Amino acid sequence: MGKPLTTKRAVSMNSIPTCTRNVVVGLESGLHLTPSSQIVQLAQKFSSEFLIRKGDKVADGKSMLDLMQLAAEHGETLQLEARGDDADQVIAAILSLFERNFNLDQPG
Amino acid sequence: MELNRGIAVAPGVAIGSALVLGSEDFRIPQRFVRIDAVDSEIARFRAALTAAVAEITGHEALASSRLGQQYGAIFAAHKQLAQDPKLLKEIEDLIRQKCHSPEFASSRVLRQYARTLQNLGDRYFAERATDLFDLEKRILRHLLGERREELMQLTAPVVVLAHNLTPSETANLDTKYVLGFATEVGGKSSHTAILAGALELPAVVGVGSFLSEVSGGETIIIDGNQGLVIIGPDEETLNRYHAEEVKMKSAAVHLRSLGPLESVTRDGVPIHLYGNIEFPNEVEHCTQRGAAGIGLYRTEFLYLESDQEPTEEVQYAAYCEVVRAFAGKPVVIRTLDLGAEKFPQSMQEVIEATPNPTLGLRSLRLTLQNLPLFKTQLRAILRSAVLGDVRVMFPLVSTLLELRQAKMILADVIDDLEEQGATFNGKVQVGMMVEVPSAALMADEFAREVDFFSIGTNDLIQYTLAVDRANPAVANLYSSADPSIFRMIRMVLSAAEKHEVAVSVCGQMSSDPIYTPLLVGMGLRELSVTPQAIPEVKQVVRSLTVPQAQEIAEHAQTLEVARDVENYLRGELKKLCPDLV
């Protein structure tokens, strides 16, 4: 399960809505190909810029290649960051994906 | 002269010049393009990418419908990778700013990313580099053209040498020009091997790595009897094989002359010999050799010919062609037995990533999860059944529940056809393959619910001995002569006898004449064999008496290890038919 750890809400100086949340990778084998693809697919539906940070690495959340390079493993904390009019919605949608563990759990 | 040993899968000798389809590496013809060609090169790159994405989309649909969502999702991810804006920008930048060719630019960018993944240190992510290599290959293939087109454009006779041929590639070989083939991978019972037999092409598989030693055009001998691939033979070898070629042709003529003769033992007991076929045009191979019908009509090819599912009408037409040719004689149609190994080449790598594909979603399990696909096939079969004695057979049944489910769906289809006023025959015999040990162990219960059994030895051996027949490292453990297999067969036979259910053996064991006396001796009266084996098996039948066969079977069953059994049976065959050994 991905658990949101902390919540930060901020309005940046030039007042573009920004939303940042932390999440822990709950997937056994990390953020691998299929979940990355789900993130990208979802993020692309929103107009906001969407980044995922792990330590000092930053990945464009709308790029498969970037997410793969991030190599986020089980138990690692990621920072989700969105900037744009629908920043809150992107973060909510992506968080929910983490919370459902990308629908990859065994049924039952 | 270089001699390579492999597994002989289709008999005969082929001598010709090599057509090598081996390496998966593409040669990138040029690194740079002219500055005024940049725009058209970018257009060419985009077109190739669009084609690659369309191809992946096709695989996604195919995998989802045949294997389930989770497999489709893998291709969905590949598709997204191929459309990654970052990737496209980097490649196009290289073309535009450095005048790199699209081939070079794609390869460079993707390989760079793959290397980074490989260096991450995590095993799982390092393996994902293969996904990037796969994409690189796919894009290059669309930029450079389909390599395998070479196979479609033959104008002179060749011997095909490849790392692997998929079943559909094998099936599409132009037998006018292809004299034979050899592959680095594959096993005796792989689908490709079965198809080679069907096409009557000498073939050797599982040779191991040898392609790097061959150059295109070199003279090659494929010895499909001994399992040899000879590269650049010396004159003496060449002469010897030319002589053998002539001898084999005359032997084939002799065996074919047995065609019209009856298949009865010397003491007058008929042994019905049926043909195993995959393509409607193989019917001729069976009728020429006097087959009593079709004991196993494999229907996978219909599904492999294209990436789309065959419509009911396409299937109906194929079934009718076979049923008509055998007017009145039994034609056993086996429902889709698609396993992981029978998917198109471009999907293989992904499918193989599933642990234990042979224990996974395949065959009847797959059709029971894809009811529209299953029902379409059953409709076509029942409609063709008005033309003759069609029987339905379910593959890979492992529990009674599965059999009952399959039969229930068949009943549903009959109801539907009735309601729609279609012309069909709902009173067909229904049988099952016995190829999972659980089915053999429960044969007594199964016998109450089917009209016939067909023992599929290939899978039965694989599952009983826990040996992957396509894995060269353990292939030597795979043997039809293992005593455990005889016990399985015995259980099925006694259940069949008790409940008066017909039973036959299909699978490669029944096509090998050394097992004919044993099988007849154990009590089998129906054998379903590859059409090419009918004359040989018939010759053994005609030189046997039933008591003689029983004696051989009894003795064989006292032996404890496969090697002794095989030696014993070979010796007995030599006594009966010296020219067959």
Interface residues (C-beta under 8 A of the other chain):
Chain A: S29 G30 H32 L33 T34 S36 S37 V40 Q41 D60 K62 S63 M64 L65 D66 M68 Q69 A71 E73
Chain B: Q70 A73 I74 A76 A77 Q80 L81 D84 P85 K86 L87 Y113 T116 L117 L120 D122 Y124 F125 R128 D131
